[in-house]
């Protein structure tokens, strides 16, 4: 049996690369530092500040999300996981007929959902050919996981609005999918 020796420092480098490969493959990714610092202020009859950990403690909602921008770009389809907006609203007194939910981001972007939309009604939906279709039951969630991974900053994370369906291929208007959500307010 013959042995092959690597010259000089090559053995050290090869060993270091091997060890790094093993450790990298076995480790779990560190939590996104933005997610650790992220908070959303929820305001209704009371006020709460929630972290990602707080969101993960709510009952999780899963569904299919798919949206189209006003310029025709499609985003998705995604498998979405998050918290139903009604459950978040319930922590500060809930939402009642006639009220609206204002969702905003630190860049000043704002979207307002009326009571019917929070209940999953009143959306225009499209099929994959962008033909309007009768809307199936929908839910608005504050999504913290997309396709099995935390929502990245580039995709609007650590938490963003998503409009989901149990049925795949249902497309909604992307303007309502607020990115980088930092404030949710229930107003009359």
Contact map, one row per residue, 1 for C-alpha under 8 A:
11100000000000000000000000000000000000000000000000000000000000000000000000000000000000000000000000000000000000000000000000000000000000000000000000000000000000000000000000000000000000000000
11110000000000000000000000000000000000000000000000000000000000000000000000000000000000000000000000000000000000000000000000000000000000000000000000000000000000000000000000000000000000000000
11111000000000000000000000000000000000000000000000000000000000000000000000000000000000000000000000000000000000000000000000000000000000000000000000000000000000000000000000000000000000000000
01111100000000000000000000000000000000000000000000000000000000000000000000000000000000000000000000000000000000000000000000000000000000000000000000000000000000000000000000000000000000000000
00111110001000000000000000000000000000000000000000000000000000000000000000000000000000000000000000000000000000000000000000000000000000000000000000000000000000000000000000000000000000000000
00011111111000000000000000000000000000000000000000000000000000000000000000000000000000000000000000000000000000000000000000000000000000000000000000000000000000000000000000000000000000000000
00001111111000000000000000000000000000000000000000000000000000000000000000000000000000000000000000000000000000000000000000000000000000000000000000000000000000000000000000000000000000000000
00000111111000000000000000000000000000000000000000000000000000000000000000000000000000000000000000000000000000000000000000000000000000000000000000000000000000000000000000000000000000000000
00000111111110000000000000000000000000000000000000000000000000000000000000000000000000000000000000000000000000000000000000000000000000000000000000000000000000000000000000000000000000000000
00000111111111000000000000000000000000000000000000000000000000000000000000000000000000000000000000000000000000000000000000000000000000000000000000000000000000000000000000000000000000000000
00001111111111100000000000000000000000000000000000000000000000000000000000000000000000000000000000000000000000000000000000000000000000000000000000000000000000000000000000000000000000000000
00000000111111110000000000000000000000000000000000000000000000000000000000000000000000000000000000000000000000000000000000000000000000000000000000000000000000000000000000000000000000000000
00000000111111111000000000000000000000000000000000000000000000000000000000000000000000000000000000000000000000000000000000000000000000000000000000000000000000000000000000000000000000000000
00000000011111111100000000000000000000000000000000000000000000000000000000000000000000000000000000000000000000000000000000000000000000000000000000000000000000000000000000000000000000000000
00000000001111111110000000000000000000000000000000000000000000000000000000000000000000000000000000000000000000000000000000000000000000000000000000000000000000000000000000000000000000000000
00000000000111111111000000000000000000000000000000000000000000000000000000000000000000000000000000000000000000000000000000000000000000000000000000000000000000000000000000000000000000000000
00000000000011111111100000000000000000000000000000000000000000000000000000000000000000000000000000000000000000000000000000000000000000000000000000000000000000000000000000000000000000000000
00000000000001111111110000000000000000000000000000000000000000000000000000000000000000000000000000000000000000000000000000000000000000000000000000000000000000000000000000000000000000000000
00000000000000111111111000000000000000000000000000000000000000000000000000000000000000000000000000000000000000000000000000000000000000000000000000000000000000000000000000000000000000000000
00000000000000011111111100000000000000000000000000000000000000000000000000000000000000000000000000000000000000000000000000000000000000000000000000000000000000000000000000000000000000000000
00000000000000001111111110000000000000000000000000000000000000000000000000000000000000000000000000000000000000000000000000000000000000000000000000000000000000000000000000000000000000000000
00000000000000000111111111000000000000000000000000000000000000000000000000000000000000000000000000000000000000000000000000000000000000000000000000000000000000000000000000000000000000000000
00000000000000000011111111100000000000000000000000000000000000000000000000000000000000000000000000000000000000000000000000000000000000000000000000000000000000000000000000000000000000000000
00000000000000000001111111100000000000000000000000000000000000000000000000000000000000000000000000000000000000000000000000000000000000000000000000000000000000000000000000000000000000000000
00000000000000000000111111100000000000000000000000000000000000000000000000000000000000000000000000000000000000000000000000000000000000000000000000000000000000000000000000000000000000000000
00000000000000000000011111110000000000000000000000000000000000000000000000000000000000000000000000000000000000000000000000000000000000000000000000000000000000000000000000000000000000000000
00000000000000000000001111111000000000000000000000000000000000000000000000000000000000000000000000000000000000000000000000000000000000000000000000000000000000000000000000000000000000000000
00000000000000000000000001111100000000000000000000000000000000000000000000000000000000000000000000000000000000000000000000000000000000000000000000000000000000000000000000000000000000000000
00000000000000000000000000111110000000000000000000000000000000000000000000000000000000000000000000000000000000000000000000000000000000000000000000000000000000000000000000000000000000000000
00000000000000000000000000011111000000000000000000000000000000000000000000000000000000000000000000000000000000000000000000000000000000000000000000000000000000000000000000000000000000000000
00000000000000000000000000001111101100000000000000000000000000000000000000000000000000000000000000000000000000000000000000000000000000000000000000000000000000000000000000000000000000000000
00000000000000000000000000000111111100000000000000000000000000000000000000000000000000000000000000000000000000000000000000000000000000000000000000000000000000000000000000000000000000000000
00000000000000000000000000000011111110000000000000000000000000000000000000000000000000000000000000000000000000000000000000000000000000000000000000000000000000000000000000000000000000000000
00000000000000000000000000000001111111000000000000000000000000000000000000000000000000000000000000000000000000000000000000000000000000000000000000000000000001000000000000000000000000000000
00000000000000000000000000000011111111000000000000010000000000000000000000000000000000000000000000000000000000000000000000000000000000000000000000000000000011000000000000000000000000000000
00000000000000000000000000000011111111000000000000110000000000000000000000000000000000000000000000000000000000000000000000000000000000000000000000000000000000000000000000000000000000000000
00000000000000000000000000000000111111100000000000100000000000000000000000000000000000000000000000000000000000000000000000000000000000000000000000000000000000000000000000000000000000000000
00000000000000000000000000000000011111110000000000110000000000000000000000000000000000000000000000000000000000000000000000000000000000000000000000000000000001000000000000000000000001000000
00000000000000000000000000000000000011111000000011110000000000000000000000000000000000000000000000000000000000000000000000000000000000000000000000000000000000000000000000000000000001000000
00000000000000000000000000000000000001111100000011100000000000000000000000000000000000000000000000000000000000000000000000000000000000000000000000000000000000000000000000000000000011110000
00000000000000000000000000000000000000111110001111000000000000000000000000000000000000000000000000000000000000000000000000000000000000000000000000000000000000000000000000000000000001110000
00000000000000000000000000000000000000011111001111000000000000000000000000000000000000011001000000000000000000000000000000000000000000000000000000000000000000000000000000000000000000111000
00000000000000000000000000000000000000001111111100000000000000000000000000000000000000000001000000000000000000000000000000000000000000000000000000000000000000000000000000000000000000111100
00000000000000000000000000000000000000000111111000000000000000000000000000000000000000001001110000000000000000000000000000000000000000000000000000000000000000000000000000000000000000001110
00000000000000000000000000000000000000000011111000000000000000000000000000000000000000000001100000000000000000000000000000000000000000000000000000000000000000000000000000000000000000000000
00000000000000000000000000000000000000000011111100000000000000000000000000000000000000000001100000000000000000000000000000000000000000000000000000000000000000000000000000000000000000000000
00000000000000000000000000000000000000001111111110000000000000000000000000000000000000000001000000000000000000000000000000000000000000000000000000000000000000000000000000000000000000000000
00000000000000000000000000000000000000001110011111000000000000000000000000000000000000000011000000000000000000000000000000000000000000000000000000000000000000000000000000000000000000000000
00000000000000000000000000000000000000111100001111100000000000000000000000000000000000000000000000000000000000000000000000000000000000000000000000000000000000000000000000000000000000000000
00000000000000000000000000000000000000111100000111111110000000000000000000000000000000000000000000000000000000000000000000000000000000000000000000000000000000000000000000000000000000000000
00000000000000000000000000000000000111110000000011111110000000000000000000000000000000000000000000000000000000000000000000000000000000000000000000000000000000000000000000000000000000000000
00000000000000000000000000000000001101100000000001111111000000000000000000000000000000000000000000000000000000000000000000000000000000000000000100000000000001100000000000000000000000000000
00000000000000000000000000000000000000000000000001111111100000000000000000000000000000000000000000000000000000000000000000000000000000000000000000000000000000000000000000000000000000000000
00000000000000000000000000000000000000000000000001111111110000000000000000000000000000000000000000000000000000000000000000000000000000000000000000000000000000000000000000000000000000000000
00000000000000000000000000000000000000000000000001111111110000000000000000000000011000000000000000000000000000000000000000000000000000000000000000000000000000000000000000000000000000000000
00000000000000000000000000000000000000000000000000011111111100000000000000000000011000000000000000000000000000000000000000000000000000000000000000000000000000000000000000000000000000000000
00000000000000000000000000000000000000000000000000001111111000000000000000000000000000000000000000000000000000000000000000000000000000000000000000000000000000000000000000000000000000000000
00000000000000000000000000000000000000000000000000000111111100000000000000000000001000100000000000000000000000000000000000000000000000000000000000000000000000000000000000000000000000000000
00000000000000000000000000000000000000000000000000000001111110000000000000000000001000000000000000000000000000000000000000000000000000000000000000000000000000000000000000000000000000000000
00000000000000000000000000000000000000000000000000000001011111000000000000000000111100000000000000000000000000000000000000000000000000000000000000000000000000000000000000000000000000000000
00000000000000000000000000000000000000000000000000000000001111100000000000000000111100000000000000000000000000000000000000000000000000000000100000000000000000000000000000000000000000000000
00000000000000000000000000000000000000000000000000000000000111110000000000000011110000000000000000000000000000000000000000000000000000000000000000000000000000000001000000000000000000000000
00000000000000000000000000000000000000000000000000000000000011111000000000000011100000000000000000000000000000000000000000000000000000000000000000000000000000000001111000000000000000000000
00000000000000000000000000000000000000000000000000000000000001111100000000001111000000000000000000000000000000000000000000000000000000000000000000000000000000000001111111000000000000000000
00000000000000000000000000000000000000000000000000000000000000111110000000011111000000000000000000000000000000000000000000000000000000000000000000000000000000000111100111100000000000000000
00000000000000000000000000000000000000000000000000000000000000011111000001111100000000000000000000000000000000000000000000000000000000000000000000000000000000000011000011110000000000000000
00000000000000000000000000000000000000000000000000000000000000001111100001111000000000000000000000000000000000000000000000000000000000000000000000000000000000000000000000111100000000000000
00000000000000000000000000000000000000000000000000000000000000000111111111100000000000000000000000000000000000000000000000000000000000000000000000000000000000000000000000111100000000000000
00000000000000000000000000000000000000000000000000000000000000000011111111100000000000000000000000000000000000000000000000000000000000000000000000000000000000000000000000001110000000000000
00000000000000000000000000000000000000000000000000000000000000000001111110000000000000000000000000000000000000000000000000000000000000000000000000000000000000000000000000001110000000000000
00000000000000000000000000000000000000000000000000000000000000000001111110000000000000000000000000000000000000000000000000000000000000000000000000000000000000000000000000000000000000000000
00000000000000000000000000000000000000000000000000000000000000000001111111000000000000000000000000000000000000000000000000000000000000000000000000000000000000000000000000000000000000000000
00000000000000000000000000000000000000000000000000000000000000000001111111100000000000000000000000000000000000000000000000000000000000000000000000000000000000000000000000000000000000000000
00000000000000000000000000000000000000000000000000000000000000000111100111110000000000000000000000000000000000000000000000000000000000000000000000000000000000000000000000000000000000000000
00000000000000000000000000000000000000000000000000000000000000000111100011111000000000000000000000000000000000000000000000000000000000000000000000000000000000000000000000000000000000000000
00000000000000000000000000000000000000000000000000000000000000001110000001111100000000000000000000000000000000000000000000000000000000000000000000000000000000000000000000000000000000000000
00000000000000000000000000000000000000000000000000000000000000011110000000111110000000000000000000000000000000000000000000000000000000000000000000000000000000000000000110000000000000000000
00000000000000000000000000000000000000000000000000000000000000011100000000011111000000000000000000000000000000000000000000000000000000000000000001100000000000000000000000000000000000000000
00000000000000000000000000000000000000000000000000000000000001111000000000001111100000000000000000000000000000000000000000000000000000000000000001110000000000000000000000000000000000000000
00000000000000000000000000000000000000000000000000000000000001111000000000000111110000000000000000000000000000000000000000000000000000000000001111110000000000000101000000000000000000000000
00000000000000000000000000000000000000000000000000000000000111100000000000000011111000000000000000000000000000000000000000000000000000000000101111010000000000000000000000000000000000000000
00000000000000000000000000000000000000000000000000000011000111000000000000000001111100000000000000000000000000000000000000000000000000000000111110000000000000000000000000000000000000000000
00000000000000000000000000000000000000000000000000000011011110000000000000000000111110110000000000000000000000000000000000000000000000000000111000000000000000000000000000000000000000000000
00000000000000000000000000000000000000000000000000000000000110000000000000000000011111110000000000000000000000000000000000000000000000000011110000000000000000000000000000000000000000000000
00000000000000000000000000000000000000000000000000000000000000000000000000000000001111111000000000000000000000000000010000000000000000000001110000000000000000000000000000000000000000000000
00000000000000000000000000000000000000000000000000000000000000000000000000000000000111111100011000000000000000000000011000000000000000000000000000000000000000000000000000000000000000000000
00000000000000000000000000000000000000000000000000000000010000000000000000000000001111111110010000000000000000000000000000000000000000000000000000000000000000000000000000000000000000000000
00000000000000000000000000000000000000000100000000000000000000000000000000000000001111111111010000000000000000000000000000000000000000000000000000000000000000000000000000000000000000000000
00000000000000000000000000000000000000000101000000000000000000000000000000000000000011111111111000000000000000000000000000000000000000000000000000000000000000000000000000000000000000000100
00000000000000000000000000000000000000000000000000000000000000000000000000000000000001111111111000000000000000000000000000000000000000000000000000000000000000000000000000000000000000000000
00000000000000000000000000000000000000000000000100000000000000000000000000000000000000111111110000000000000000000000000000000000000000000000000000000000000000000000000000000000000000000000
00000000000000000000000000000000000000000111111100000000000000000000000000000000000000011111110000000000000000000000000000000000000000000000000000000000000000000000000000000000000000000000
00000000000000000000000000000000000000000001110000000000000000000000000000000000000000001111111000000000000000000000000000000000000000000000000000000000000000000000000000000000000000000000
00000000000000000000000000000000000000000001000000000000000000000000000000000000000001111111111100000000000000000000000000000000000000000000000000000000000000000000000000000000000000000100
00000000000000000000000000000000000000000000000000000000000000000000000000000000000001001100111110111000000000000010000000000000000000000000000000000000000000000000000000000000000000000100
00000000000000000000000000000000000000000000000000000000000000000000000000000000000000000000011111100000000000000010000000000000000000000000000000000000000000000000000000000000000000000000
00000000000000000000000000000000000000000000000000000000000000000000000000000000000000000000001111100000000000000011000000000000000000000000000000000000000000000000000000000000000000000000
00000000000000000000000000000000000000000000000000000000000000000000000000000000000000000000000111110000000000000110000000000000000000000000000000000000000000000000000000000000000000000001
00000000000000000000000000000000000000000000000000000000000000000000000000000000000000000000001111111000000000000110000000000000000000000000000000000000000000000000000000000000000000000111
00000000000000000000000000000000000000000000000000000000000000000000000000000000000000000000001001111100000000011110000000000000000000000000000000000000000000000000000000000000000000000111
00000000000000000000000000000000000000000000000000000000000000000000000000000000000000000000001000111110000000011110010000000000000000000000000000000000000000000000000000000000000000011110
00000000000000000000000000000000000000000000000000000000000000000000000000000000000000000000000000011111000001111000000000000000000000000000000000000000000000000000000000000000000000111110
00000000000000000000000000000000000000000000000000000000000000000000000000000000000000000000000000001111100001111000000000000000000000000000000000000000000000000000000000000000010011111000
00000000000000000000000000000000000000000000000000000000000000000000000000000000000000000000000000000111110111100000000000000000000000000000000000000000000000000000000000000000010011110000
00000000000000000000000000000000000000000000000000000000000000000000000000000000000000000000000000000011111111000000000000000000000000000000000000000000000000000000000000000000011111100000
00000000000000000000000000000000000000000000000000000000000000000000000000000000000000000000000000000001111110000000000000000000000000000000000000000000000000000000000000000000000111000000
00000000000000000000000000000000000000000000000000000000000000000000000000000000000000000000000000000000111110000000000000000000000000000000000000000000000000000000000000000000000000000000
00000000000000000000000000000000000000000000000000000000000000000000000000000000000000000000000000000001111111000000000000000000000000000000000000000000000000000000000000000000000000000000
00000000000000000000000000000000000000000000000000000000000000000000000000000000000000000000000000000001111111100000000000000000000000000000000000000000000000000000000000000000010000000000
00000000000000000000000000000000000000000000000000000000000000000000000000000000000000000000000000000111100111110000000000000000000000000000000000000000000000000000000000000000010000000000
00000000000000000000000000000000000000000000000000000000000000000000000000000000000000000000000000000111000011111000000000000000000000000000000000000000000000000000000000000011010000000000
00000000000000000000000000000000000000000000000000000000000000000000000000000000000000000000000000011110000001111100000000000000000000000000000000000000000000000000000000000000000000000000
00000000000000000000000000000000000000000000000000000000000000000000000000000000000000000000000000011110000000111110110000000000000000000000000000000000000000000000000000000000000000000000
00000000000000000000000000000000000000000000000000000000000000000000000000000000000000000000000001111000000000011111110000000000000000000000000000000000000000000000000000000000000000000000
00000000000000000000000000000000000000000000000000000000000000000000000000000000000000000000001111111000000000001111111000000000000000000000000000000000000000000000000000000000000000000000
00000000000000000000000000000000000000000000000000000000000000000000000000000000000000000000000010000000000000000111111111000000000000000000000000000000000000000000000000000000000000000000
00000000000000000000000000000000000000000000000000000000000000000000000000000000000000000000000000000000000000001111111111100000000000000001000000000000000000000000000000000000000000000000
00000000000000000000000000000000000000000000000000000000000000000000000000000000000011000000000000001000000000001111111110000000000000000011000000000000000000000000000000000000000000000000
00000000000000000000000000000000000000000000000000000000000000000000000000000000000001000000000000000000000000000011111110000000000000000110000000000000000000000000000000000000000000000000
00000000000000000000000000000000000000000000000000000000000000000000000000000000000000000000000000000000000000000001111111100000000000001111000000000000000000000000000000000000000000000000
00000000000000000000000000000000000000000000000000000000000000000000000000000000000000000000000000000000000000000001111111100000000000101100000000000000000000000000000000000000000000000000
00000000000000000000000000000000000000000000000000000000000000000000000000000000000000000000000000000000000000000001100111110000000000000000000000000000000000000000000000000000000000000000
00000000000000000000000000000000000000000000000000000000000000000000000000000000000000000000000000000000000000000000100111111000000000100000000000000000000000000000000000010000000000000000
00000000000000000000000000000000000000000000000000000000000000000000000000000000000000000000000000000000000000000000000001111100000111100000000000000000000000000000000000011000000000000000
00000000000000000000000000000000000000000000000000000000000000000000000000000000000000000000000000000000000000000000000000111110000111100000000000000000000000000000000001111000000000000000
00000000000000000000000000000000000000000000000000000000000000000000000000000000000000000000000000000000000000000000000000011111111110000000000000000000000000000000000001110000000000000000
00000000000000000000000000000000000000000000000000000000000000000000000000000000000000000000000000000000000000000000000000001111111110000000000000000000000000000000000011100000000000000000
00000000000000000000000000000000000000000000000000000000000000000000000000000000000000000000000000000000000000000000000000000111111000000000000000000000000000000000000011100000000000000000
00000000000000000000000000000000000000000000000000000000000000000000000000000000000000000000000000000000000000000000000000000111111000000000000000000000000000000000000000000000000000000000
00000000000000000000000000000000000000000000000000000000000000000000000000000000000000000000000000000000000000000000000000000111111100000000000000000000000000000000000000100000000000000000
00000000000000000000000000000000000000000000000000000000000000000000000000000000000000000000000000000000000000000000000000000111111110000000000000000000000000000000000000000000000000000000
00000000000000000000000000000000000000000000000000000000000000000000000000000000000000000000000000000000000000000000000000011110011111000000000000000000000000000000000000000000000000000000
00000000000000000000000000000000000000000000000000000000000000000000000000000000000000000000000000000000000000000000000000011110001111100000000000000000000000000000000000000000000000000000
00000000000000000000000000000000000000000000000000000000000000000000000000000000000000000000000000000000000000000000000000011000000111110000000000000000000000000000000000000000000000000000
00000000000000000000000000000000000000000000000000000000000000000000000000000000000000000000000000000000000000000000000010111000000011111100000000000000000000000000000000000000000000000000
00000000000000000000000000000000000000000000000000000000000000000000000000000000000000000000000000000000000000000000000000000000000001111100000000000000000000000000101000000000000000000000
00000000000000000000000000000000000000000000000000000000000000000000000000000000000000000000000000000000000000000000000110000000000000111110000000000000000000000000110000000000000000000000
00000000000000000000000000000000000000000000000000000000000000000000000000000000000000000000000000000000000000000000001110000000000000111111000000000000000000000011110000000000000000000000
00000000000000000000000000000000000000000000000000000000000000000000000000000000000100000000000000000000000000000000011100000000000000001111100000000000000000000011100000000000000000000000
00000000000000000000000000000000000000000000000000000000000000000000000000000000000110000000000000000000000000000000110100000000000000000111110000000000000000001111000000000000000000000000
00000000000000000000000000000000000000000000000000000000000010000000000000000000111110000000000000000000000000000000000000000000000000000011111000000000000000001111000000000000000000000000
00000000000000000000000000000000000000000000000000000000000000000000000000000000011110000000000000000000000000000000000000000000000000000001111100000000000000111100000000000000000000000000
00000000000000000000000000000000000000000000000000000000000000000000000000000001111000000000000000000000000000000000000000000000000000000000111111000010000000111100000000000000000000000000
00000000000000000000000000000000000000000000000000010000000000000000000000000001110000000000000000000000000000000000000000000000000000000000011111000110000011110000000000000000000000000000
00000000000000000000000000000000000000000000000000000000000000000000000000000001110000000000000000000000000000000000000000000000000000000000001111111110000000100000000000000000000000000000
00000000000000000000000000000000000000000000000000000000000000000000000000000111100000000000000000000000000000000000000000000000000000000000001111111110000000000000000000000000000000000000
00000000000000000000000000000000000000000000000000000000000000000000000000000111000000000000000000000000000000000000000000000000000000000000000011111000000000000000000000000000000000000000
00000000000000000000000000000000000000000000000000000000000000000000000000000011100000000000000000000000000000000000000000000000000000000000000011111100000000000000000000000000000000000000
00000000000000000000000000000000000000000000000000000000000000000000000000000000000000000000000000000000000000000000000000000000000000000000000011111110000000000000000000000000000000000000
00000000000000000000000000000000000000000000000000000000000000000000000000000000000000000000000000000000000000000000000000000000000000000000000111011111000011000000000000000000000000000000
00000000000000000000000000000000000000000000000000000000000000000000000000000000000000000000000000000000000000000000000000000000000000000000001111001111101111110000000000000000000000000000
00000000000000000000000000000000000000000000000000000000000000000000000000000000000000000000000000000000000000000000000000000000000000000000000000000111111111000000000000000000000000000000
00000000000000000000000000000000000000000000000000000000000000000000000000000000000000000000000000000000000000000000000000000000000000000000000000000011111111000000000000000000000100000000
00000000000000000000000000000000000000000000000000000000000000000000000000000000000000000000000000000000000000000000000000000000000000000000000000000001111110000000000000000000000000000000
00000000000000000000000000000000000000000000000000000000000000000000000000000000000000000000000000000000000000000000000000000000000000000000000000000011111110000000000000000000001000000000
00000000000000000000000000000000000000000000000000000000000000000000000000000000000000000000000000000000000000000000000000000000000000000000000000000011111111110000000000000000011110000000
00000000000000000000000000000000001000000000000000000000000000000000000000000000000000000000000000000000000000000000000000000000000000000000000100000111111111110000000000000000001100000000
00000000000000000000000000000000011001000000000000010000000000000000000000000000000000000000000000000000000000000000000000000000000000000000000100000111100111110000000000000000000100000000
00000000000000000000000000000000000000000000000000010000000000000000000000000000000000000000000000000000000000000000000000000000000000000000011110000010000111111000000000000000001110000000
00000000000000000000000000000000000000000000000000000000000000000000000000000000000000000000000000000000000000000000000000000000000000000000011100000010000111111100000000000000111110000000
00000000000000000000000000000000000000000000000000000000000000000000000000000000000000000000000000000000000000000000000000000000000000000001111000000000000000111110000000000001111010000000
00000000000000000000000000000000000000000000000000000000000000001000000000000001000000000000000000000000000000000000000000000000000000000001111000000000000000011111000000000001110000000000
00000000000000000000000000000000000000000000000000000000000000001100000000000000000000000000000000000000000000000000000000000000000000000111100000000000000000001111100000010000100000000000
00000000000000000000000000000000000000000000000000000000000001111100000000000001000000000000000000000000000000000000000000000000000000000111100000000000000000000111110000000000000000000000
00000000000000000000000000000000000000000000000000000000000000111000000000000000000000000000000000000000000000000000000000000000000000011110000000000000000000000011111101000000000000000000
00000000000000000000000000000000000000000000000000000000000000110000000000000000000000000000000000000000000000000000000000000000000000001100000000000000000000000001111100000000000000000000
00000000000000000000000000000000000000000000000000000000000000110000000000000000000000000000000000000000000000000000000000000000000000010000000000000000000000000000111111000000000000000000
00000000000000000000000000000000000000000000000000000000000000011000000000001000000000000000000000000000000000000000000000000000000000000000000000000000000000000000111111000000000000000000
00000000000000000000000000000000000000000000000000000000000000011100000000001000000000000000000000000000000000000000000000000011000000000000000000000000000000000000001111100000000000000000
00000000000000000000000000000000000000000000000000000000000000011100000000000000000000000000000000000000000000000000000000001111000000000000000000000000000000000000101111110000000000000000
00000000000000000000000000000000000000000000000000000000000000001111000000000000000000000000000000000000000000000000000000001111010000000000000000000000000000000000000011111000000000000000
00000000000000000000000000000000000000000000000000000000000000000111000000000000000000000000000000000000000000000000000000111100000000000000000000000000000000000010000001111100000000000000
00000000000000000000000000000000000000000000000000000000000000000011110000000000000000000000000000000000000000000000000000011000000000000000000000000000000000000000000000111111100000000000
00000000000000000000000000000000000000000000000000000000000000000011110000000000000000000000000000000000000000000000000000000000000000000000000000000000000000000000000000011111100000000000
00000000000000000000000000000000000000000000000000000000000000000000110000000000000000000000000000000000000000100000000000000000000000000000000000000000000000000000000000001111110000000000
00000000000000000000000000000000000000000000000000000000000000000000000000000000000000000000000000000000000000100000000000000000000000000000000000000000000000001100000000001111110000000000
00000000000000000000000000000000000000000000000000000000000000000000000000000000000000000000000000000000000000000000000000000000000000000000000000000000000000011110000000001111111000000000
00000000000000000000000000000000000000000000000000000000000000000000000000000000000000000000000000000011100011100000000000000000000000000000000000000000000100011100000000000011111110000000
00000000000000000000000000000000000000000000000000000000000000000000000000000000000000000000000000000000100000000000000000000000000000000000000000000000001110111000000000000000111110000000
00000000000000000000000000000000000000000000000000000000000000000000000000000000000000000000000000000000110000000000000000000000000000000000000000000000100111110000000000000000011111000000
00000000000000000000000000000000000000010000000000000000000000000000000000000000000000000000000000000011110000000000000000000000000000000000000000000000000100111000000000000000011111110000
00000000000000000000000000000000000001111000000000000000000000000000000000000000000000000000000000000011110000000000000000000000000000000000000000000000000000000000000000000000000111110000
00000000000000000000000000000000000000011110000000000000000000000000000000000000000000000000000000000111100000000000000000000000000000000000000000000000000000000000000000000000000011111000
00000000000000000000000000000000000000011110000000000000000000000000000000000000000000000000000000001111000000000000000000000000000000000000000000000000000000000000000000000000000011111100
00000000000000000000000000000000000000000111000000000000000000000000000000000000000000000000000000001110000000000000000000000000000000000000000000000000000000000000000000000000000000111110
00000000000000000000000000000000000000000011000000000000000000000000000000000000000000001000011000111100000000000000000000000000000000000000000000000000000000000000000000000000000000011111
00000000000000000000000000000000000000000001000000000000000000000000000000000000000000000000000000111100000000000000000000000000000000000000000000000000000000000000000000000000000000001111
00000000000000000000000000000000000000000000000000000000000000000000000000000000000000000000000001110000000000000000000000000000000000000000000000000000000000000000000000000000000000000111
